[in-house]
């Protein structure tokens, strides 16, 4: 049984649009956690204040601090990573902002920060 022309055209159109949306979803990058480049890092009684680039929608809720300790007879060292969990998809002009991230434990000895640092110009 042959479909009338408008119905066949509509079916073909829907098939093509559906296949394009499947391919587009496969090519989009996933929201993977990223080791965020830092423009500054300081510690205060609440946690850490970081300076990062924002496109207008960055908040402290977008970040997680991972802290692990390595202890030996000679030294104590904390390894710290600041991870961006959610990307900033806004389109405002990029600018460096300060955010305070709460920490359960403030490091009291040597710290190795694994994030790259950048200089703001």
C-alpha positions, 0 to 999 in steps of 0.5 A: 500500500502506497502512502499519499505523497504528503504523508510519505514526505512527513514520514521521511522528514521525521526519520531524517530529523530523528537521525540528525538529533541522535548523531548530534547527541553523540557528538556533544561533549558530556559534562565531565568534571574538569580540573579547573585552571586557577588564577588565585588560591587562598585559605580562610577559616571557612575554606578556600577562596579561588579565583576562576574564569566565569562567563556569567553563570559560575557559582561555588556550587559548581566546584568540589574540593578533593583533598587526600593526605599522604603521611610518612615519618619525614613529612605530611603532605596534602594533595588538593584538586579543585574540580569544576563539576558543571560547565559555565555555558553562559555567553557573557564576556569571560572575567575572573571572579572570586568564590569561597568553597567550604572545606571540612578540614583546612590543611595545616601542613604542606599542600600540593595543588594539582590544578594548573595556575594561570596569570590574569592579564 
